[in-house]
Amino acid sequence: MLAAENNPATVASDLTLLLDELMIPLHLAFDLGATEEAMEAGALVAMLGAKLFEWGIGEAAHNALVAAIGAQLGASVSWGALVGLIEQMAMGE
């Protein structure tokens, strides 16, 4: 079971679910934590840790997204940058 959860296709599927079916709750959670159209990366990671599992997103997708946020988006994350990153990861780019 763990091997299936760590499968890149499963990660991409979970991130696609986040884009397709969970975009509104993700956007609401982002807006609640954001100031001036951006959210501090640490607060974003904490929010994702609290919400993604609740929304049925697997641990591998959560870990991959958190790692990518830290590596690619910097200390302040805009909504557009977050969505772009999730889209890029869901498409396997």
mmCIF file as gemmi writes it, N, C-alpha and C atoms, coordinates in Angstrom:
data_model
loop_
_atom_site.group_PDB
_atom_site.id
_atom_site.type_symbol
_atom_site.label_atom_id
_atom_site.label_alt_id
_atom_site.label_comp_id
_atom_site.label_asym_id
_atom_site.label_entity_id
_atom_site.label_seq_id
_atom_site.pdbx_PDB_ins_code
_atom_site.Cartn_x
_atom_site.Cartn_y
_atom_site.Cartn_z
_atom_site.occupancy
_atom_site.B_iso_or_equiv
_atom_site.pdbx_formal_charge
_atom_site.auth_seq_id
_atom_site.auth_asym_id
_atom_site.pdbx_PDB_model_num
ATOM 1 N N . MET Axp A 1 ? 0.819 -1.202 0 1 0 ? 1 A 1
ATOM 2 C CA . MET Axp A 1 ? 0 0 0 1 0 ? 1 A 1
ATOM 3 C C . MET Axp A 1 ? 0.86 1.261 0 1 0 ? 1 A 1
ATOM 4 N N . LEU Axp A 2 ? 1.916 1.277 0.798 1 0 ? 2 A 1
ATOM 5 C CA . LEU Axp A 2 ? 2.784 2.44 0.866 1 0 ? 2 A 1
ATOM 6 C C . LEU Axp A 2 ? 3.446 2.707 -0.48 1 0 ? 2 A 1
ATOM 7 N N . ALA Axp A 3 ? 3.843 1.644 -1.189 1 0 ? 3 A 1
ATOM 8 C CA . ALA Axp A 3 ? 4.456 1.818 -2.5 1 0 ? 3 A 1
ATOM 9 C C . ALA Axp A 3 ? 3.494 2.499 -3.461 1 0 ? 3 A 1
ATOM 10 N N . ALA Axp A 4 ? 2.229 2.144 -3.401 1 0 ? 4 A 1
ATOM 11 C CA . ALA Axp A 4 ? 1.231 2.775 -4.268 1 0 ? 4 A 1
ATOM 12 C C . ALA Axp A 4 ? 1.075 4.251 -3.932 1 0 ? 4 A 1
ATOM 13 N N . GLU Axp A 5 ? 1.141 4.608 -2.654 1 0 ? 5 A 1
ATOM 14 C CA . GLU Axp A 5 ? 0.997 6.01 -2.245 1 0 ? 5 A 1
ATOM 15 C C . GLU Axp A 5 ? 2.174 6.855 -2.699 1 0 ? 5 A 1
ATOM 16 N N . ASN Axp A 6 ? 3.367 6.25 -2.813 1 0 ? 6 A 1
ATOM 17 C CA . ASN Axp A 6 ? 4.56 6.977 -3.226 1 0 ? 6 A 1
ATOM 18 C C . ASN Axp A 6 ? 4.759 6.975 -4.735 1 0 ? 6 A 1
ATOM 19 N N . ASN Axp A 7 ? 3.893 6.313 -5.464 1 0 ? 7 A 1
ATOM 20 C CA . ASN Axp A 7 ? 3.951 6.249 -6.905 1 0 ? 7 A 1
ATOM 21 C C . ASN Axp A 7 ? 3.775 7.651 -7.474 1 0 ? 7 A 1
ATOM 22 N N . PRO Axp A 8 ? 4.638 8.072 -8.415 1 0 ? 8 A 1
ATOM 23 C CA . PRO Axp A 8 ? 4.48 9.413 -9.002 1 0 ? 8 A 1
ATOM 24 C C . PRO Axp A 8 ? 3.105 9.644 -9.624 1 0 ? 8 A 1
ATOM 25 N N . ALA Axp A 9 ? 2.498 8.586 -10.168 1 0 ? 9 A 1
ATOM 26 C CA . ALA Axp A 9 ? 1.158 8.74 -10.746 1 0 ? 9 A 1
ATOM 27 C C . ALA Axp A 9 ? 0.128 9.049 -9.661 1 0 ? 9 A 1
ATOM 28 N N . THR Axp A 10 ? 0.302 8.466 -8.478 1 0 ? 10 A 1
ATOM 29 C CA . THR Axp A 10 ? -0.604 8.736 -7.359 1 0 ? 10 A 1
ATOM 30 C C . THR Axp A 10 ? -0.429 10.167 -6.867 1 0 ? 10 A 1
ATOM 31 N N . VAL Axp A 11 ? 0.806 10.618 -6.801 1 0 ? 11 A 1
ATOM 32 C CA . VAL Axp A 11 ? 1.076 12.005 -6.397 1 0 ? 11 A 1
ATOM 33 C C . VAL Axp A 11 ? 0.424 12.957 -7.393 1 0 ? 11 A 1
ATOM 34 N N . ALA Axp A 12 ? 0.612 12.704 -8.678 1 0 ? 12 A 1
ATOM 35 C CA . ALA Axp A 12 ? 0.015 13.561 -9.707 1 0 ? 12 A 1
ATOM 36 C C . ALA Axp A 12 ? -1.509 13.523 -9.625 1 0 ? 12 A 1
ATOM 37 N N . SER Axp A 13 ? -2.06 12.345 -9.366 1 0 ? 13 A 1
ATOM 38 C CA . SER Axp A 13 ? -3.513 12.203 -9.24 1 0 ? 13 A 1
ATOM 39 C C . SER Axp A 13 ? -4.036 13.002 -8.051 1 0 ? 13 A 1
ATOM 40 N N . ASP Axp A 14 ? -3.343 12.925 -6.924 1 0 ? 14 A 1
ATOM 41 C CA . ASP Axp A 14 ? -3.746 13.685 -5.741 1 0 ? 14 A 1
ATOM 42 C C . ASP Axp A 14 ? -3.674 15.189 -6.001 1 0 ? 14 A 1
ATOM 43 N N . LEU Axp A 15 ? -2.627 15.634 -6.69 1 0 ? 15 A 1
ATOM 44 C CA . LEU Axp A 15 ? -2.495 17.059 -6.973 1 0 ? 15 A 1
ATOM 45 C C . LEU Axp A 15 ? -3.538 17.519 -7.985 1 0 ? 15 A 1
ATOM 46 N N . THR Axp A 16 ? -3.914 16.648 -8.918 1 0 ? 16 A 1
ATOM 47 C CA . THR Axp A 16 ? -4.984 16.968 -9.849 1 0 ? 16 A 1
ATOM 48 C C . THR Axp A 16 ? -6.31 17.096 -9.101 1 0 ? 16 A 1
ATOM 49 N N . LEU Axp A 17 ? -6.532 16.216 -8.131 1 0 ? 17 A 1
ATOM 50 C CA . LEU Axp A 17 ? -7.731 16.307 -7.286 1 0 ? 17 A 1
ATOM 51 C C . LEU Axp A 17 ? -7.757 17.658 -6.568 1 0 ? 17 A 1
ATOM 52 N N . LEU Axp A 18 ? -6.609 18.08 -6.086 1 0 ? 18 A 1
ATOM 53 C CA . LEU Axp A 18 ? -6.507 19.373 -5.405 1 0 ? 18 A 1
ATOM 54 C C . LEU Axp A 18 ? -6.905 20.511 -6.349 1 0 ? 18 A 1
ATOM 55 N N . LEU Axp A 19 ? -6.488 20.425 -7.596 1 0 ? 19 A 1
ATOM 56 C CA . LEU Axp A 19 ? -6.836 21.451 -8.582 1 0 ? 19 A 1
ATOM 57 C C . LEU Axp A 19 ? -8.297 21.387 -9.009 1 0 ? 19 A 1
ATOM 58 N N . ASP Axp A 20 ? -8.786 20.18 -9.242 1 0 ? 20 A 1
ATOM 59 C CA . ASP Axp A 20 ? -10.12 20.009 -9.823 1 0 ? 20 A 1
ATOM 60 C C . ASP Axp A 20 ? -11.257 20.113 -8.81 1 0 ? 20 A 1
ATOM 61 N N . GLU Axp A 21 ? -11.124 19.429 -7.697 1 0 ? 21 A 1
ATOM 62 C CA . GLU Axp A 21 ? -12.245 19.322 -6.763 1 0 ? 21 A 1
ATOM 63 C C . GLU Axp A 21 ? -12.06 20.104 -5.467 1 0 ? 21 A 1
ATOM 64 N N . LEU Axp A 22 ? -10.834 20.45 -5.155 1 0 ? 22 A 1
ATOM 65 C CA . LEU Axp A 22 ? -10.581 21.106 -3.873 1 0 ? 22 A 1
ATOM 66 C C . LEU Axp A 22 ? -10.061 22.537 -4.024 1 0 ? 22 A 1
ATOM 67 N N . MET Axp A 23 ? -10.186 23.103 -5.217 1 0 ? 23 A 1
ATOM 68 C CA . MET Axp A 23 ? -9.66 24.446 -5.454 1 0 ? 23 A 1
ATOM 69 C C . MET Axp A 23 ? -10.348 25.485 -4.574 1 0 ? 23 A 1
ATOM 70 N N . ILE Axp A 24 ? -11.658 25.402 -4.424 1 0 ? 24 A 1
ATOM 71 C CA . ILE Axp A 24 ? -12.372 26.398 -3.623 1 0 ? 24 A 1
ATOM 72 C C . ILE Axp A 24 ? -11.964 26.323 -2.148 1 0 ? 24 A 1
ATOM 73 N N . PRO Axp A 25 ? -11.963 25.132 -1.52 1 0 ? 25 A 1
ATOM 74 C CA . PRO Axp A 25 ? -11.511 25.109 -0.122 1 0 ? 25 A 1
ATOM 75 C C . PRO Axp A 25 ? -10.046 25.532 0.035 1 0 ? 25 A 1
ATOM 76 N N . LEU Axp A 26 ? -9.206 25.175 -0.939 1 0 ? 26 A 1
ATOM 77 C CA . LEU Axp A 26 ? -7.801 25.587 -0.879 1 0 ? 26 A 1
ATOM 78 C C . LEU Axp A 26 ? -7.695 27.107 -0.977 1 0 ? 26 A 1
ATOM 79 N N . HIS Axp A 27 ? -8.451 27.702 -1.888 1 0 ? 27 A 1
ATOM 80 C CA . HIS Axp A 27 ? -8.401 29.153 -2.049 1 0 ? 27 A 1
ATOM 81 C C . HIS Axp A 27 ? -8.924 29.862 -0.802 1 0 ? 27 A 1
ATOM 82 N N . LEU Axp A 28 ? -9.999 29.361 -0.229 1 0 ? 28 A 1
ATOM 83 C CA . LEU Axp A 28 ? -10.523 29.959 1.011 1 0 ? 28 A 1
ATOM 84 C C . LEU Axp A 28 ? -9.498 29.87 2.143 1 0 ? 28 A 1
ATOM 85 N N . ALA Axp A 29 ? -8.882 28.71 2.302 1 0 ? 29 A 1
ATOM 86 C CA . ALA Axp A 29 ? -7.875 28.551 3.354 1 0 ? 29 A 1
ATOM 87 C C . ALA Axp A 29 ? -6.69 29.48 3.103 1 0 ? 29 A 1
ATOM 88 N N . PHE Axp A 30 ? -6.284 29.618 1.848 1 0 ? 30 A 1
ATOM 89 C CA . PHE Axp A 30 ? -5.182 30.512 1.499 1 0 ? 30 A 1
ATOM 90 C C . PHE Axp A 30 ? -5.552 31.95 1.845 1 0 ? 30 A 1
ATOM 91 N N . ASP Axp A 31 ? -6.743 32.37 1.425 1 0 ? 31 A 1
ATOM 92 C CA . ASP Axp A 31 ? -7.169 33.75 1.687 1 0 ? 31 A 1
ATOM 93 C C . ASP Axp A 31 ? -7.241 34.069 3.175 1 0 ? 31 A 1
ATOM 94 N N . LEU Axp A 32 ? -7.637 33.11 3.981 1 0 ? 32 A 1
ATOM 95 C CA . LEU Axp A 32 ? -7.71 33.337 5.428 1 0 ? 32 A 1
ATOM 96 C C . LEU Axp A 32 ? -6.329 33.57 6.041 1 0 ? 32 A 1
ATOM 97 N N . GLY Axp A 33 ? -5.3 32.952 5.46 1 0 ? 33 A 1
ATOM 98 C CA . GLY Axp A 33 ? -3.953 33.101 5.997 1 0 ? 33 A 1
ATOM 99 C C . GLY Axp A 33 ? -3.106 34.131 5.284 1 0 ? 33 A 1
ATOM 100 N N . ALA Axp A 34 ? -3.604 34.66 4.174 1 0 ? 34 A 1
ATOM 101 C CA . ALA Axp A 34 ? -2.811 35.575 3.352 1 0 ? 34 A 1
ATOM 102 C C . ALA Axp A 34 ? -2.945 37.022 3.802 1 0 ? 34 A 1
ATOM 103 N N . THR Axp A 35 ? -1.905 37.766 3.546 1 0 ? 35 A 1
ATOM 104 C CA . THR Axp A 35 ? -1.923 39.214 3.717 1 0 ? 35 A 1
ATOM 105 C C . THR Axp A 35 ? -1.341 39.812 2.446 1 0 ? 35 A 1
ATOM 106 N N . GLU Axp A 36 ? -1.947 40.885 1.964 1 0 ? 36 A 1
ATOM 107 C CA . GLU Axp A 36 ? -1.434 41.554 0.761 1 0 ? 36 A 1
ATOM 108 C C . GLU Axp A 36 ? -1.257 40.588 -0.411 1 0 ? 36 A 1
ATOM 109 N N . GLU Axp A 37 ? -2.216 39.7 -0.631 1 0 ? 37 A 1
ATOM 110 C CA . GLU Axp A 37 ? -2.218 38.787 -1.779 1 0 ? 37 A 1
ATOM 111 C C . GLU Axp A 37 ? -1.135 37.707 -1.737 1 0 ? 37 A 1
ATOM 112 N N . ALA Axp A 38 ? -0.483 37.523 -0.606 1 0 ? 38 A 1
ATOM 113 C CA . ALA Axp A 38 ? 0.539 36.486 -0.475 1 0 ? 38 A 1
ATOM 114 C C . ALA Axp A 38 ? 0.459 35.879 0.919 1 0 ? 38 A 1
ATOM 115 N N . MET Axp A 39 ? 1.034 34.71 1.039 1 0 ? 39 A 1
ATOM 116 C CA . MET Axp A 39 ? 1.044 34.009 2.318 1 0 ? 39 A 1
ATOM 117 C C . MET Axp A 39 ? 2.483 33.616 2.636 1 0 ? 39 A 1
ATOM 118 N N . GLU Axp A 40 ? 2.875 33.805 3.87 1 0 ? 40 A 1
ATOM 119 C CA . GLU Axp A 40 ? 4.212 33.416 4.298 1 0 ? 40 A 1
ATOM 120 C C . GLU Axp A 40 ? 4.343 31.903 4.125 1 0 ? 40 A 1
ATOM 121 N N . ALA Axp A 41 ? 5.469 31.467 3.568 1 0 ? 41 A 1
ATOM 122 C CA . ALA Axp A 41 ? 5.656 30.056 3.221 1 0 ? 41 A 1
ATOM 123 C C . ALA Axp A 41 ? 5.479 29.125 4.418 1 0 ? 41 A 1
ATOM 124 N N . GLY Axp A 42 ? 5.979 29.511 5.583 1 0 ? 42 A 1
ATOM 125 C CA . GLY Axp A 42 ? 5.828 28.68 6.779 1 0 ? 42 A 1
ATOM 126 C C . GLY Axp A 42 ? 4.368 28.508 7.176 1 0 ? 42 A 1
ATOM 127 N N . ALA Axp A 43 ? 3.602 29.58 7.077 1 0 ? 43 A 1
ATOM 128 C CA . ALA Axp A 43 ? 2.171 29.503 7.391 1 0 ? 43 A 1
ATOM 129 C C . ALA Axp A 43 ? 1.443 28.651 6.353 1 0 ? 43 A 1
ATOM 130 N N . LEU Axp A 44 ? 1.848 28.768 5.091 1 0 ? 44 A 1
ATOM 131 C CA . LEU Axp A 44 ? 1.249 27.961 4.033 1 0 ? 44 A 1
ATOM 132 C C . LEU Axp A 44 ? 1.506 26.48 4.267 1 0 ? 44 A 1
ATOM 133 N N . VAL Axp A 45 ? 2.729 26.138 4.599 1 0 ? 45 A 1
ATOM 134 C CA . VAL Axp A 45 ? 3.082 24.736 4.871 1 0 ? 45 A 1
ATOM 135 C C . VAL Axp A 45 ? 2.288 24.209 6.063 1 0 ? 45 A 1
ATOM 136 N N . ALA Axp A 46 ? 2.13 25.017 7.1 1 0 ? 46 A 1
ATOM 137 C CA . ALA Axp A 46 ? 1.345 24.605 8.266 1 0 ? 46 A 1
ATOM 138 C C . ALA Axp A 46 ? -0.114 24.388 7.89 1 0 ? 46 A 1
ATOM 139 N N . MET Axp A 47 ? -0.665 25.297 7.086 1 0 ? 47 A 1
ATOM 140 C CA . MET Axp A 47 ? -2.043 25.151 6.644 1 0 ? 47 A 1
ATOM 141 C C . MET Axp A 47 ? -2.211 23.892 5.813 1 0 ? 47 A 1
ATOM 142 N N . LEU Axp A 48 ? -1.291 23.646 4.907 1 0 ? 48 A 1
ATOM 143 C CA . LEU Axp A 48 ? -1.369 22.442 4.072 1 0 ? 48 A 1
ATOM 144 C C . LEU Axp A 48 ? -1.293 21.186 4.929 1 0 ? 48 A 1
ATOM 145 N N . GLY Axp A 49 ? -0.438 21.206 5.945 1 0 ? 49 A 1
ATOM 146 C CA . GLY Axp A 49 ? -0.332 20.063 6.846 1 0 ? 49 A 1
ATOM 147 C C . GLY Axp A 49 ? -1.637 19.781 7.569 1 0 ? 49 A 1
ATOM 148 N N . ALA Axp A 50 ? -2.349 20.833 7.895 1 0 ? 50 A 1
ATOM 149 C CA . ALA Axp A 50 ? -3.617 20.665 8.605 1 0 ? 50 A 1
ATOM 150 C C . ALA Axp A 50 ? -4.75 20.251 7.679 1 0 ? 50 A 1
ATOM 151 N N . LYS Axp A 51 ? -4.741 20.724 6.449 1 0 ? 51 A 1
ATOM 152 C CA . LYS Axp A 51 ? -5.885 20.544 5.566 1 0 ? 51 A 1
ATOM 153 C C . LYS Axp A 51 ? -5.763 19.401 4.567 1 0 ? 51 A 1
ATOM 154 N N . LEU Axp A 52 ? -4.595 19.162 4.008 1 0 ? 52 A 1
ATOM 155 C CA . LEU Axp A 52 ? -4.5 18.19 2.92 1 0 ? 52 A 1
ATOM 156 C C . LEU Axp A 52 ? -4.931 16.792 3.327 1 0 ? 52 A 1
ATOM 157 N N . PHE Axp A 53 ? -4.536 16.36 4.511 1 0 ? 53 A 1
ATOM 158 C CA . PHE Axp A 53 ? -4.94 15.022 4.954 1 0 ? 53 A 1
ATOM 159 C C . PHE Axp A 53 ? -6.449 14.975 5.193 1 0 ? 53 A 1
ATOM 160 N N . GLU Axp A 54 ? -6.979 16.046 5.73 1 0 ? 54 A 1
ATOM 161 C CA . GLU Axp A 54 ? -8.431 16.152 5.942 1 0 ? 54 A 1
ATOM 162 C C . GLU Axp A 54 ? -9.172 16.048 4.604 1 0 ? 54 A 1
ATOM 163 N N . TRP Axp A 55 ? -8.586 16.589 3.551 1 0 ? 55 A 1
ATOM 164 C CA . TRP Axp A 55 ? -9.201 16.586 2.233 1 0 ? 55 A 1
ATOM 165 C C . TRP Axp A 55 ? -8.911 15.313 1.437 1 0 ? 55 A 1
ATOM 166 N N . GLY Axp A 56 ? -8.181 14.377 2.012 1 0 ? 56 A 1
ATOM 167 C CA . GLY Axp A 56 ? -7.916 13.11 1.338 1 0 ? 56 A 1
ATOM 168 C C . GLY Axp A 56 ? -6.71 13.108 0.415 1 0 ? 56 A 1
ATOM 169 N N . ILE Axp A 57 ? -5.846 14.083 0.567 1 0 ? 57 A 1
ATOM 170 C CA . ILE Axp A 57 ? -4.613 14.126 -0.231 1 0 ? 57 A 1
ATOM 171 C C . ILE Axp A 57 ? -3.559 13.302 0.504 1 0 ? 57 A 1
ATOM 172 N N . GLY Axp A 58 ? -2.9 12.402 -0.225 1 0 ? 58 A 1
ATOM 173 C CA . GLY Axp A 58 ? -1.944 11.48 0.381 1 0 ? 58 A 1
ATOM 174 C C . GLY Axp A 58 ? -0.684 12.152 0.901 1 0 ? 58 A 1
ATOM 175 N N . GLU Axp A 59 ? -0.005 11.433 1.771 1 0 ? 59 A 1
ATOM 176 C CA . GLU Axp A 59 ? 1.211 11.952 2.396 1 0 ? 59 A 1
ATOM 177 C C . GLU Axp A 59 ? 2.31 12.231 1.374 1 0 ? 59 A 1
ATOM 178 N N . ALA Axp A 60 ? 2.434 11.374 0.365 1 0 ? 60 A 1
ATOM 179 C CA . ALA Axp A 60 ? 3.472 11.579 -0.647 1 0 ? 60 A 1
ATOM 180 C C . ALA Axp A 60 ? 3.235 12.874 -1.419 1 0 ? 60 A 1
ATOM 181 N N . ALA Axp A 61 ? 1.983 13.151 -1.78 1 0 ? 61 A 1
ATOM 182 C CA . ALA Axp A 61 ? 1.666 14.396 -2.491 1 0 ? 61 A 1
ATOM 183 C C . ALA Axp A 61 ? 1.903 15.598 -1.579 1 0 ? 61 A 1
ATOM 184 N N . HIS Axp A 62 ? 1.51 15.477 -0.327 1 0 ? 62 A 1
ATOM 185 C CA . HIS Axp A 62 ? 1.75 16.553 0.647 1 0 ? 62 A 1
ATOM 186 C C . HIS Axp A 62 ? 3.237 16.841 0.758 1 0 ? 62 A 1
ATOM 187 N N . ASN Axp A 63 ? 4.041 15.791 0.955 1 0 ? 63 A 1
ATOM 188 C CA . ASN Axp A 63 ? 5.483 15.971 1.121 1 0 ? 63 A 1
ATOM 189 C C . ASN Axp A 63 ? 6.124 16.571 -0.129 1 0 ? 63 A 1
ATOM 190 N N . ALA Axp A 64 ? 5.694 16.115 -1.301 1 0 ? 64 A 1
ATOM 191 C CA . ALA Axp A 64 ? 6.242 16.641 -2.55 1 0 ? 64 A 1
ATOM 192 C C . ALA Axp A 64 ? 5.89 18.117 -2.718 1 0 ? 64 A 1
ATOM 193 N N . LEU Axp A 65 ? 4.659 18.482 -2.394 1 0 ? 65 A 1
ATOM 194 C CA . LEU Axp A 65 ? 4.226 19.874 -2.52 1 0 ? 65 A 1
ATOM 195 C C . LEU Axp A 65 ? 4.968 20.77 -1.54 1 0 ? 65 A 1
ATOM 196 N N . VAL Axp A 66 ? 5.101 20.33 -0.319 1 0 ? 66 A 1
ATOM 197 C CA . VAL Axp A 66 ? 5.82 21.114 0.689 1 0 ? 66 A 1
ATOM 198 C C . VAL Axp A 66 ? 7.286 21.3 0.279 1 0 ? 66 A 1
ATOM 199 N N . ALA Axp A 67 ? 7.921 20.246 -0.215 1 0 ? 67 A 1
ATOM 200 C CA . ALA Axp A 67 ? 9.319 20.345 -0.654 1 0 ? 67 A 1
ATOM 201 C C . ALA Axp A 67 ? 9.448 21.318 -1.823 1 0 ? 67 A 1
ATOM 202 N N . ALA Axp A 68 ? 8.51 21.265 -2.756 1 0 ? 68 A 1
ATOM 203 C CA . ALA Axp A 68 ? 8.559 22.158 -3.913 1 0 ? 68 A 1
ATOM 204 C C . ALA Axp A 68 ? 8.325 23.608 -3.509 1 0 ? 68 A 1
ATOM 205 N N . ILE Axp A 69 ? 7.431 23.837 -2.56 1 0 ? 69 A 1
ATOM 206 C CA . ILE Axp A 69 ? 7.202 25.202 -2.067 1 0 ? 69 A 1
ATOM 207 C C . ILE Axp A 69 ? 8.501 25.752 -1.501 1 0 ? 69 A 1
ATOM 208 N N . GLY Axp A 70 ? 9.168 24.97 -0.668 1 0 ? 70 A 1
ATOM 209 C CA . GLY Axp A 70 ? 10.424 25.416 -0.075 1 0 ? 70 A 1
ATOM 210 C C . GLY Axp A 70 ? 11.527 25.648 -1.087 1 0 ? 70 A 1
ATOM 211 N N . ALA Axp A 71 ? 11.572 24.807 -2.101 1 0 ? 71 A 1
ATOM 212 C CA . ALA Axp A 71 ? 12.651 24.885 -3.086 1 0 ? 71 A 1
ATOM 213 C C . ALA Axp A 71 ? 12.412 25.936 -4.169 1 0 ? 71 A 1
ATOM 214 N N . GLN Axp A 72 ? 11.138 26.195 -4.502 1 0 ? 72 A 1
ATOM 215 C CA . GLN Axp A 72 ? 10.867 27.005 -5.686 1 0 ? 72 A 1
ATOM 216 C C . GLN Axp A 72 ? 10.166 28.338 -5.442 1 0 ? 72 A 1
ATOM 217 N N . LEU Axp A 73 ? 9.467 28.496 -4.333 1 0 ? 73 A 1
ATOM 218 C CA . LEU Axp A 73 ? 8.608 29.674 -4.208 1 0 ? 73 A 1
ATOM 219 C C . LEU Axp A 73 ? 9.091 30.748 -3.242 1 0 ? 73 A 1
ATOM 220 N N . GLY Axp A 74 ? 10.048 30.475 -2.415 1 0 ? 74 A 1
ATOM 221 C CA . GLY Axp A 74 ? 10.565 31.511 -1.536 1 0 ? 74 A 1
ATOM 222 C C . GLY Axp A 74 ? 9.744 31.715 -0.278 1 0 ? 74 A 1
ATOM 223 N N . ALA Axp A 75 ? 10.002 32.834 0.403 1 0 ? 75 A 1
ATOM 224 C CA . ALA Axp A 75 ? 9.425 33.085 1.72 1 0 ? 75 A 1
ATOM 225 C C . ALA Axp A 75 ? 7.987 33.577 1.677 1 0 ? 75 A 1
ATOM 226 N N . SER Axp A 76 ? 7.586 34.205 0.583 1 0 ? 76 A 1
ATOM 227 C CA . SER Axp A 76 ? 6.238 34.736 0.438 1 0 ? 76 A 1
ATOM 228 C C . SER Axp A 76 ? 5.64 34.147 -0.837 1 0 ? 76 A 1
ATOM 229 N N . VAL Axp A 77 ? 4.477 33.519 -0.702 1 0 ? 77 A 1
ATOM 230 C CA . VAL Axp A 77 ? 3.885 32.771 -1.812 1 0 ? 77 A 1
ATOM 231 C C . VAL Axp A 77 ? 2.569 33.42 -2.23 1 0 ? 77 A 1
ATOM 232 N N . SER Axp A 78 ? 2.472 33.784 -3.494 1 0 ? 78 A 1
ATOM 233 C CA . SER Axp A 78 ? 1.211 34.327 -4.011 1 0 ? 78 A 1
ATOM 234 C C . SER Axp A 78 ? 0.295 33.171 -4.41 1 0 ? 78 A 1
ATOM 235 N N . TRP Axp A 79 ? -0.993 33.476 -4.512 1 0 ? 79 A 1
ATOM 236 C CA . TRP Axp A 79 ? -1.969 32.464 -4.925 1 0 ? 79 A 1
ATOM 237 C C . TRP Axp A 79 ? -1.61 31.929 -6.317 1 0 ? 79 A 1
ATOM 238 N N . GLY Axp A 80 ? -1.294 32.82 -7.239 1 0 ? 80 A 1
ATOM 239 C CA . GLY Axp A 80 ? -0.958 32.412 -8.598 1 0 ? 80 A 1
ATOM 240 C C . GLY Axp A 80 ? 0.258 31.504 -8.654 1 0 ? 80 A 1
ATOM 241 N N . ALA Axp A 81 ? 1.261 31.819 -7.845 1 0 ? 81 A 1
ATOM 242 C CA . ALA Axp A 81 ? 2.467 30.985 -7.811 1 0 ? 81 A 1
ATOM 243 C C . ALA Axp A 81 ? 2.157 29.601 -7.259 1 0 ? 81 A 1
ATOM 244 N N . LEU Axp A 82 ? 1.315 29.527 -6.231 1 0 ? 82 A 1
ATOM 245 C CA . LEU Axp A 82 ? 0.945 28.238 -5.653 1 0 ? 82 A 1
ATOM 246 C C . LEU Axp A 82 ? 0.184 27.391 -6.665 1 0 ? 82 A 1
ATOM 247 N N . VAL Axp A 83 ? -0.802 27.98 -7.324 1 0 ? 83 A 1
ATOM 248 C CA . VAL Axp A 83 ? -1.583 27.24 -8.314 1 0 ? 83 A 1
ATOM 249 C C . VAL Axp A 83 ? -0.69 26.803 -9.475 1 0 ? 83 A 1
ATOM 250 N N . GLY Axp A 84 ? 0.184 27.672 -9.923 1 0 ? 84 A 1
ATOM 251 C CA . GLY Axp A 84 ? 1.107 27.321 -11.001 1 0 ? 84 A 1
ATOM 252 C C . GLY Axp A 84 ? 1.997 26.152 -10.628 1 0 ? 84 A 1
ATOM 253 N N . LEU Axp A 85 ? 2.48 26.152 -9.401 1 0 ? 85 A 1
ATOM 254 C CA . LEU Axp A 85 ? 3.318 25.053 -8.931 1 0 ? 85 A 1
ATOM 255 C C . LEU Axp A 85 ? 2.534 23.744 -8.881 1 0 ? 85 A 1
ATOM 256 N N . ILE Axp A 86 ? 1.325 23.785 -8.354 1 0 ? 86 A 1
ATOM 257 C CA . ILE Axp A 86 ? 0.502 22.572 -8.283 1 0 ? 86 A 1
ATOM 258 C C . ILE Axp A 86 ? 0.199 22.062 -9.69 1 0 ? 86 A 1
ATOM 259 N N . GLU Axp A 87 ? -0.13 22.962 -10.62 1 0 ? 87 A 1
ATOM 260 C CA . GLU Axp A 87 ? -0.391 22.557 -12.001 1 0 ? 87 A 1
ATOM 261 C C . GLU Axp A 87 ? 0.842 21.901 -12.623 1 0 ? 87 A 1
ATOM 262 N N . GLN Axp A 88 ? 1.985 22.5 -12.418 1 0 ? 88 A 1
ATOM 263 C CA . GLN Axp A 88 ? 3.235 21.97 -12.95 1 0 ? 88 A 1
ATOM 264 C C . GLN Axp A 88 ? 3.502 20.571 -12.4 1 0 ? 88 A 1
ATOM 265 N N . MET Axp A 89 ? 3.314 20.391 -11.119 1 0 ? 89 A 1
ATOM 266 C CA . MET Axp A 89 ? 3.55 19.092 -10.493 1 0 ? 89 A 1
ATOM 267 C C . MET Axp A 89 ? 2.518 18.058 -10.934 1 0 ? 89 A 1
ATOM 268 N N . ALA Axp A 90 ? 1.255 18.467 -11.084 1 0 ? 90 A 1
ATOM 269 C CA . ALA Axp A 90 ? 0.199 17.544 -11.508 1 0 ? 90 A 1
ATOM 270 C C . ALA Axp A 90 ? 0.436 17.048 -12.928 1 0 ? 90 A 1
ATOM 271 N N . MET Axp A 91 ? 1.039 17.901 -13.751 1 0 ? 91 A 1
ATOM 272 C CA . MET Axp A 91 ? 1.323 17.525 -15.138 1 0 ? 91 A 1
ATOM 273 C C . MET Axp A 91 ? 2.652 16.778 -15.263 1 0 ? 91 A 1
ATOM 274 N N . GLY Axp A 92 ? 3.356 16.643 -14.154 1 0 ? 92 A 1
ATOM 275 C CA . GLY Axp A 92 ? 4.624 15.908 -14.168 1 0 ? 92 A 1
ATOM 276 C C . GLY Axp A 92 ? 5.776 16.674 -14.77 1 0 ? 92 A 1
ATOM 277 N N . GLU Axp A 93 ? 5.7 17.979 -14.742 1 0 ? 93 A 1
ATOM 278 C CA . GLU Axp A 93 ? 6.779 18.805 -15.324 1 0 ? 93 A 1
ATOM 279 C C . GLU Axp A 93 ? 7.843 19.11 -14.317 1 0 ? 93 A 1
